[in-house]
């Protein structure tokens, strides 16, 4: 069904289906181009317009996935493919599966809420909303693209709005933070391009189609090299230590709505792409790199948590906590088990919601106190008990309190790595032990944050903006839109797990199938021969998961 | 009878509904909800009352011999992995349900009086209801993961309730300390769960125990590993039940309102650790080394708590250390294999300790009328004395509690404690000796507390003592130990009072003498006095109904009956007589020192100054932990941040792209000309495509 390479250049795929994904993707972008034409002196109608578009697109996603998507099917669905720039072999091919579908929904929810959170933006509002909507489209594109070049274009398209959104609407150090962000991510994305081209031009057929790339057989050295390149590219985004240093600057300098998107959606692109490309396309190399990913994950958890504890700036602390939480995703991805990989997806969705709510609430606090330095605050609970209640709920979710989504994500990842039969027991013990130390560190820095900001008596001299007072209905709405799914997933995880379960099971099966052959190979470095062990697997027929119907 | 089992899920759900509705009301219609104070309270209390009724019905049905009932539903799944949640009702669960619901019900009634003037009245009921729900969910858990879930949830409720008066920095510190210390225990529990799951592939208690036994016997798992897993699981109870070395959070948790101290930090949540050991008995029983660790930890904690309680002047802190000590007894009982005695003590302790705490709340409530809302005065026993004259019902119920905890027959504590000591003597004389000595100390410090609070003459109006206490407080402030903030007790949460200074006489001290508490507070005290006196009679060695109902999963009823038949009356009289004897010595000493004044305690303290200091400073645990963990972690975190800033970030900034695209290129980007950047990327794409196209 896919248009592969240059062979079918002019055969436009005539689909009897309505192009749902294209509509979802392009709606915000098209709507954004109209914004300059809207006559509005008071920006009131612009913000309603932008928010309306966001919600409408989200509703469209929900409708599409509810009615047109089959949860029991692990292959790509709602596929569309049109040749776009035939000379480059670039196809407009979109599709979703259990991996991308929850993340597309997450994008819709968080971006819409971020636009609602940015209600008070008065500086260049038109440009702001144009960029937000453009970014909305690009994010959906990253998760839905099934063509390597299209993926890369979407990846890049999303960088420019983020850069501008930080550098125009950011804090005092915004230029530095934005430049650092763009240099990191742009430099890293070169690796995507090079890796993508290398894979595309390898072998007899030249294709950018991801499914076809996944079916190619690459030599070992080549696969390792491409894997390493992609790991750097996505590692910047996730972020993985030591490529994380753009993140605290970008998060703390960006305004709260942008931080919501940065933490809620952008970081997930890294995790998503790691599963989509590194595991699915390069499973052999993944077996080699998996122990490294686990170790990096543990480093992320401990290092992020300790660095977070030392921060005095509220948003920087939350930023480092994101680094720590994404460490769990790495461990889950590299666990070689169904539970672990499923847990990684759940952790991404859950962290998206939790981090967005915490960054949003930090913005709500900042609007009233005009400082992010926690030592200068104190006793805020008396003036704004509702914000206090919501902040407490968000922090509890972040420290993996049962009954909230974060717990389910981390528990399943722990179960995944514990039950994994691919690792040496000693290695597993060390990893689980250290990752669990993160569970002790998380409440230390999050509860200290609550204590410093909200508890005690307000004797710091900071006057809360009288006219703002406690949380407004709009702010309550945003926070509850994020907290309700967090609690729903925590109470009954199946609401989330069933959306991706068949897909993550398929991914796990795929990597487990290559595991014995790779592990059995001779001449491996001593690190791997001690860490990785070959599980006893029934020889399953090798089937490619990306194969189209 | 079957129907009540099908609806048993309502027991934890009903209080949850109450908490959620009241909580939503507080968030959405704050002022209206706060104005409807007692309507909210009645709503919450009646929901819990319904749960209590259902629990009693279940207990009755279990006593009648109904088979255990379990119902689950799939909660999470990934591939072949399935995790079920649900509820199970057996003897142990039914007993715990009744203990939790009755104590919670009475505490809720009491709260109406204690928190009557607090602006957080409604919020307090919402938290109480949430806690009851979590605690009930914990006891009905059919598997270890669900226990862990509710285990953490009760911890969160404890955090919220200890920090209930959020304008007190000391409360904020205590709440955080409680949560973090408990997380250390949960860390062990989680690792234990993971390890046991890895080994046995199950989360069910019985299945886990059986498989672990088989695995150890067949040699698939080394004995050492089994010991490690069991001890890791035991770390959970160590934190939750405030056992050495993680006991430090419980005394600080007394910053919470007193009804909370009674419900959470005396009767129910802290006993959850003992409950978990009971639930995990199939595992622990097969690992004798772990049982020894449990027994010795319990015994040491019992002794530690008692020795610290001797020197406490804060009535609530004294009771808190007494709780630690009594929990030590229960844990020790579990460790020596005295399963039903441990749970029996859990039950009797729940009632008499809840009553003692509620009594102390009543005393504080009365004292606040004289000294104002200042915990450092209202809770200090040096300010009290002679209160029996002013609050007779509180005094009598407190005395009953003291007699019960000291093990004077026929009060409840005697039967349970005596059974533990008897079994300890048979199991290990060292443990018995520690428990026996602790029993004497317990009687001493409890009666020290009773005499200096309720007997003698009232000292609340003696300005000299007051100044002495305040200056000690001021010194702590000057030394930086305490922040100089006005303290607010129940009834002083009005924001206008934030401006109130504490110069001169407290404006809330409106009376010369304390008064008896309102009926909502006194009635629960009287109702709790009944089980404190009589509940022990279900477990007398002559007719041990309790043991016939609660016995270890590995034993059968016939074995229990056989054991009961071996009862030796002479042996019982010797054991009971000696433990009553040491209690009476303790009481006599206390009366000589604090009632008749024949012995001067200050002189003794001066003679054994190092020991006195050790007890007064709580064996220096807080100081050591502060130095080793709190300060150490802060230093480590700072170092990590420095490394992050200087090394990681610095390296990338220097060797990275900042130098690569130096000068002109950087200026372009810093001017915000992102189009230029986009151009570079698209140019690069195009260039590469052409390059590849050509070759």
Interface residues (C-beta under 8 A of the other chain):
Chain A: X88 X149 X152 X153 X156 X160 X163 X164 X167 X168 X175 X179 X182 X183 X184 X186 X187 X189 X190 X193 X197 X201 X241 X242 X243 X244 X245 X303 X306 X307 X309 X310 X311 X338 X339 X342 X343 X379 X381 X382 X385 X386 X388 X389 X392 X396 X401 X402 X403 X407 X408 X411 X412 X414 X415 X418 X419 X432 X433 X436 X437 X439 X440 X443 X444 X447 X448 X451 X454 X455 X456 X457 X476 X492 X493 X494 X497 X501 X504 X505 X508
Chain B: X27 X28 X30 X74 X75 X76 X77 X78 X79 X80 X81 X145 X148 X149 X150 X152 X153 X156 X159 X160 X163 X166 X167 X168 X169 X171 X172 X173 X175 X176 X179 X180 X183 X184 X186 X187 X190 X191 X194 X195 X197 X198 X483 X485 X486 X495 X498 X633 X634 X636 X637 X638 X640 X641 X644 X648 X649 X651 X652 X653 X656 X657 X658 X661 X666 X669 X670 X672 X674 X677 X678 X681 X684 X685 X688 X689 X692
